[in-house]
Amino acid sequence: MGDIIAFKKKTPKARGMCQHGFHKWVIWKDKQFDVKAGKLVTVYRCARCEAQKVVTL
């Protein structure tokens, strides 16, 4: 019978806070006006992963 080969263990995926939806939202002050809609907006940016969400006022 053949020799048994020991395979490398699988490493777990990165389990950071942002991957599970716990972002660290900070208000991004560079963009405060939406030109297309003509409205004021608040842009939130995650301090860790640079994801963005926009809230229209």
HELIX and SHEET records of a PDB file:
HELIX    1   1 CYS A   18  HIS A   20  5                                   3    
SHEET    1   A 3 TRP A  25  TRP A  28  0                                        
SHEET    2   A 3 LYS A  39  CYS A  46 -1                                        
SHEET    3   A 3 PHE A  33  ASP A  34 -1                                        
SHEET    1   B 3 TRP A  25  TRP A  28  0                                        
SHEET    2   B 3 LYS A  39  CYS A  46 -1                                        
SHEET    3   B 3 GLN A  52  THR A  56 -1                                        
END                                                                             
